[in-house]
Amino acid sequence: MAETLSSSPSRPSDAPAGPARWLGQVLLYGLFALAIGVFSHWPPYHHLGPGQALIKVSFSRVGKPVGDCRKLSDAELAKLPPNMRATEQCPRERSPVTIEVDVNGANVLSRTAPPSGLSKDGASALYQRLVVPAGEQRIAVRFSDDVRARATPYHREATVKLVPGQVLVIDFDAEKGGITLQ
Amino acid sequence: MSASATSLRQRGLKGWQAVEALFDAAFGSRLNPLRHLGAIGVLAFWLLAASGIVLYAVLDTSAAGAWASVEALAHVPLGLGLLLRGLHRYAADALMLAMLLHLLREWLHAHERGVRRFHWLTGVVLIGFVFVASIGGFWLNWDQLGQYSAIATAEWLDALPLLAAPLARNFLAGAVGDRLFSLFVFVHLGVPLLLLFGLWFHVQRLSRAEWLPPRPLALGVTLTLAALALAWPVLSQPPAALDRVPQSLQLDWLLLWLHPLTDAGSAALTWALVGGAALLLLTLPYWPQPAKPAVALVDAANCNGCRRCFADCPYAAVTMVPHPNQRIGRQLAQVDADLCVGCGICAGACPSSTPFRGAERLVTGIDMPQLGVDGLRRRLREDLAASKAERPLVVFGCDHGARRGAAANADDDDVSGCSLLCAGQLPPSFVEYALRDGAAGVLVAACREGGCEFRLGERWTAERLAGRREPHLRAQVPPERVELVYAGPGDEALLAAALQRLRRRVQALAPIPSDPERRLRHG
């Protein structure tokens, strides 16, 4: 089919032609590249201030049962189906886990983590970041996973020397003797 | 929508159009990158996919070996490794930038509502995919930046009470396990696949979706990113060490801004911001809005099943079904009201829309109730009959383009005009009809190339007038009496100049019809 328009359509007349147009394109492509290049590198980000270190307090611990197990009486056992006659009954719910951290004598963290799960029979977990000055620190940790009256909380004190940017992890590992600092 | 939001949108749109005009000056409107943002985003995605496949081939997918394998790229001869890595990173930045600008542009044009709600909602979901895939990419390098991002992400997710044990416990001491590293790989490979699937959804209701920008623009963007990759290489930061906090990070602020924002505020704050933004974007289409325009109606008696409306509809709202007259092979256009934006491009495509048909009332195969071809013909006849000018001119404009009235001057007494729903609504035969009915010249004003409110209107108009698309303007129409101008909103001066050019041209010609016999006789 033949072209039926006498001339090419009118376009915005403010569009420059030749070198000016190329220059404009180079400029805009350059700006595009500059925006991407700059913001993918700059400004540098400092997660911690100079002279600071980080303590991460974290644990995942299944607390002790909230109460003692008790022996069922013969009458109670008799009421149960034969296949369910366990002589001892223990509470399912677990104790919440409490941790307290002192740095140089000042309490910086005091948290109680409830047991997870609908029946409160899962692990208690915590993850907490503490920013502290680098250098020598006296750290005291108290940890309790048993709400029963006679329970003895775990306790550990240590002096650590933290360099700037160092991460000290306070965790609980029963196999390693309880509270760990690493 | 509240008056303040509407006002903000209108002011923003004016500002956007000013910037678009600036880019038009450099690129021309057809290649203006601001009119191809979605396609540029898809181009960036394909660059990411291509470079990512090669990167995956050289990546050691273990936590212990990943850093060294990526670092080795910096020592590949000819800078090929740097090119590959830089292209991958900068394409991700370009994707993010293009996507956010695309979102802004569509909102400024009020495209979140009505039929386009589907595209808006699927697009908002894609933003989430892009963020997740981008952030996950930093972890695979497993340098200090990856370590920072992975831990910050885990801490951020831990703020939600979803898991019994905090994710961040995976990064406490020692080394990250290979199983966790496999999860990183899964995130960075799996989410882009979801993104690709989502992209397919995103353009499902568009016909002729633009999957890539025009070739010169695609080349320009690719070369720019490649040049940036070589000029400003992306290098690894020191390897991850979980017992240390990186002192200074070269953060990619376009992709990782969420982490420092969380550090500066709190995870709860950024969750509230992200959740609030998502909620806002997802509910915007449901805010009070103007009534939906009337949709196209098909007249079975006048539809010959030619499929032109089916081919030209920008939103795939027209499908072809068997014609109720039960003639074998005969088809009928059917309009899906949920997909029709009411642009009228289908009416412009219909061969039955020719005004030369003798019926008193012009009924075409597919037409717009709010501005039908019969009304258009009647108005054209009346205007030309009422014109006292020796050489009357007719302007067919677009409701969304330059407004002729805004640039009207004393010379415009000879002009009569019709503003259409879209320039694409104009059947080309109306141009010939106007000339046969006494007009000395016809100006068709479409929006700037690539700037059509309904995507394809200006393109179809130009192709029909140039005889490259059906229905075409017949070759016997004197070409010197027809002018096409691309004049978008704000281009009133351009429209006036085109009109003046046409006026001067036809003044040098004899008035038509010189032969009264040629003049149309009505009813």
Chai-1 contact restraints between the chains, C-beta under 6 A:
chainA,res_idxA,chainB,res_idxB,connection_type,confidence,min_distance_angstrom,max_distance_angstrom,comment,restraint_id
A,M1,B,G467,contact,1.0,0.0,6.0,A-B,restraint_1
A,M1,B,H472,contact,1.0,0.0,6.0,A-B,restraint_2
A,A2,B,G467,contact,1.0,0.0,6.0,A-B,restraint_3
A,A2,B,A475,contact,1.0,0.0,6.0,A-B,restraint_4
A,E3,B,A466,contact,1.0,0.0,6.0,A-B,restraint_5
A,E3,B,G467,contact,1.0,0.0,6.0,A-B,restraint_6
A,T4,B,G467,contact,1.0,0.0,6.0,A-B,restraint_7
A,T4,B,L473,contact,1.0,0.0,6.0,A-B,restraint_8
A,T4,B,A475,contact,1.0,0.0,6.0,A-B,restraint_9
A,T4,B,V477,contact,1.0,0.0,6.0,A-B,restraint_10
A,T4,B,P479,contact,1.0,0.0,6.0,A-B,restraint_11
A,L5,B,L465,contact,1.0,0.0,6.0,A-B,restraint_12
A,L5,B,A466,contact,1.0,0.0,6.0,A-B,restraint_13
A,L5,B,P479,contact,1.0,0.0,6.0,A-B,restraint_14
A,L5,B,V482,contact,1.0,0.0,6.0,A-B,restraint_15
A,S6,B,P479,contact,1.0,0.0,6.0,A-B,restraint_16
A,S6,B,E480,contact,1.0,0.0,6.0,A-B,restraint_17
A,P9,B,L484,contact,1.0,0.0,6.0,A-B,restraint_18
A,P9,B,Y486,contact,1.0,0.0,6.0,A-B,restraint_19
A,S10,B,V485,contact,1.0,0.0,6.0,A-B,restraint_20
A,S10,B,A498,contact,1.0,0.0,6.0,A-B,restraint_21
A,R11,B,Y486,contact,1.0,0.0,6.0,A-B,restraint_22
A,P12,B,D24,contact,1.0,0.0,6.0,A-B,restraint_23
A,P12,B,L494,contact,1.0,0.0,6.0,A-B,restraint_24
A,D14,B,A25,contact,1.0,0.0,6.0,A-B,restraint_25
A,A15,B,A25,contact,1.0,0.0,6.0,A-B,restraint_26
A,A15,B,G28,contact,1.0,0.0,6.0,A-B,restraint_27
A,G24,B,A26,contact,1.0,0.0,6.0,A-B,restraint_28
A,Q25,B,A26,contact,1.0,0.0,6.0,A-B,restraint_29
A,L28,B,A26,contact,1.0,0.0,6.0,A-B,restraint_30
A,Y29,B,G220,contact,1.0,0.0,6.0,A-B,restraint_31
A,Y29,B,T224,contact,1.0,0.0,6.0,A-B,restraint_32
A,A33,B,T224,contact,1.0,0.0,6.0,A-B,restraint_33
A,A33,B,L228,contact,1.0,0.0,6.0,A-B,restraint_34
A,I36,B,Y90,contact,1.0,0.0,6.0,A-B,restraint_35
A,I36,B,D93,contact,1.0,0.0,6.0,A-B,restraint_36
A,G37,B,L228,contact,1.0,0.0,6.0,A-B,restraint_37
A,G37,B,W232,contact,1.0,0.0,6.0,A-B,restraint_38
A,F39,B,W253,contact,1.0,0.0,6.0,A-B,restraint_39
A,F39,B,L254,contact,1.0,0.0,6.0,A-B,restraint_40
A,S40,B,D93,contact,1.0,0.0,6.0,A-B,restraint_41
A,S40,B,D252,contact,1.0,0.0,6.0,A-B,restraint_42
A,H41,B,Q250,contact,1.0,0.0,6.0,A-B,restraint_43
A,P44,B,S248,contact,1.0,0.0,6.0,A-B,restraint_44
A,Y45,B,L249,contact,1.0,0.0,6.0,A-B,restraint_45
A,Y45,B,L251,contact,1.0,0.0,6.0,A-B,restraint_46
A,Y45,B,P260,contact,1.0,0.0,6.0,A-B,restraint_47
A,H46,B,S248,contact,1.0,0.0,6.0,A-B,restraint_48
A,H47,B,V245,contact,1.0,0.0,6.0,A-B,restraint_49
A,L48,B,V245,contact,1.0,0.0,6.0,A-B,restraint_50
A,L54,B,V245,contact,1.0,0.0,6.0,A-B,restraint_51
A,S58,B,R169,contact,1.0,0.0,6.0,A-B,restraint_52
A,S58,B,L172,contact,1.0,0.0,6.0,A-B,restraint_53
A,S60,B,A165,contact,1.0,0.0,6.0,A-B,restraint_54
A,S116,B,A164,contact,1.0,0.0,6.0,A-B,restraint_55
A,G122,B,A164,contact,1.0,0.0,6.0,A-B,restraint_56
A,A123,B,A164,contact,1.0,0.0,6.0,A-B,restraint_57
A,A125,B,A165,contact,1.0,0.0,6.0,A-B,restraint_58
A,A125,B,P166,contact,1.0,0.0,6.0,A-B,restraint_59
A,Y127,B,P166,contact,1.0,0.0,6.0,A-B,restraint_60
A,Y127,B,A168,contact,1.0,0.0,6.0,A-B,restraint_61
A,G165,B,R244,contact,1.0,0.0,6.0,A-B,restraint_62
A,G165,B,V245,contact,1.0,0.0,6.0,A-B,restraint_63
A,G165,B,Q247,contact,1.0,0.0,6.0,A-B,restraint_64
A,V167,B,D243,contact,1.0,0.0,6.0,A-B,restraint_65
A,V167,B,V245,contact,1.0,0.0,6.0,A-B,restraint_66
A,V169,B,L172,contact,1.0,0.0,6.0,A-B,restraint_67
A,V169,B,A173,contact,1.0,0.0,6.0,A-B,restraint_68
A,Q182,B,A173,contact,1.0,0.0,6.0,A-B,restraint_69
